[in-house]
Amino acid sequence: MQTSTPALSLAVTIVVLLLGLTGFGLYTAFGPPNKSLEDPWDEHDD
């Protein structure tokens, strides 16, 4: 007896990937790696 369909598996995979990428982006933006990020607008003060 099959309990899940291929469409459900694909949907769950896409949601997991989306959440993983969102978490990685938030970690990069607000976590320890953000110390190496530079604001391009601050570099070109007129």
N, C-alpha and C positions, 0 to 999 in steps of 0.2 A: 504494500500500500504506500503510495507516494503522498507525502504530507505537504510538500511545497512545489510550487510551479516555477518554471524558469523565469517568468516575469517577476515573481516575487523575489527570487534570488538576485536578479539584476537590479531591482529597485533597492533592495537592502544594500547591495554592493555600492551603488551610486551614492546613497545616503551616507554610508560609512566613509567613503572617499571624500565627500563634501565636508563632513564634520572634521575629518582628519586635516584637510587642507585649511579649513577655517581655524582650527586649533593651532596649527603650525604658524599661520599668519599672525594670530594674536600673540603667540609666544615670541615670534621674531620682532613684532612691533613694540611690545610692552615688557618683554622679559629681558634677561641679561644680554642677548645679542644686540639689543637696540643701542648699546653704547658705541658701536662702530658705525651706526647709521648717521648720515649727515643730511642736513636740510639744504636743498639746493637754493632756496630763496635767501637763506642767511649768507650764503657764499657770495652773492652778487649785490651787496648793499651799495646803493647809489648815494 
